[in-house]
């Protein structure tokens, strides 16, 4: 006998995939905030994740905090870097 939605009916939680780590949650926050601010298309997420993994916690916090400072310091927004270049070049550490 097979009962549809047995876990739901018995009030058991079903784990769909593994839980996101703090680093993954921070990356998602960065990814969304960066593209909201810059209005660039969300491309090359794999390269951005690789650059993100190479950074320490302090650099990650700076990267998120300085997105707007970086964007508004540009003379011409057409030269705005893609997310992975922003991370790899450590553009968040520039003096604004």
C-alpha positions, 0 to 999 in steps of 0.5 A: 500500500502506498499513501500519497503525501504520507510525510505531510499527513504525519507532520514529518518534515521532508529534507529536500536537498541539503541545507545551505551553508552560511557561505552559500547564504552570503553568496546569494545575498551578494549575488542578488545585491550586486545585480540589483545595484548594477543592473547587469544580467546575472551571468557566469555564476560559476566563476563568481562562486569560485572567486567567492570560495577563495575569499575569507569571511572579512573580505566577503563582508567587505564585498557585500558592503562596498557594492554601492560604493564601487558602483557609484565611484565609476566614472562611466557605468558601462565599464562596470565589472561583472560580479566575478571580476569584482570579486577576483580583482578585489574591487571592493577594497578600492578607496572610494 
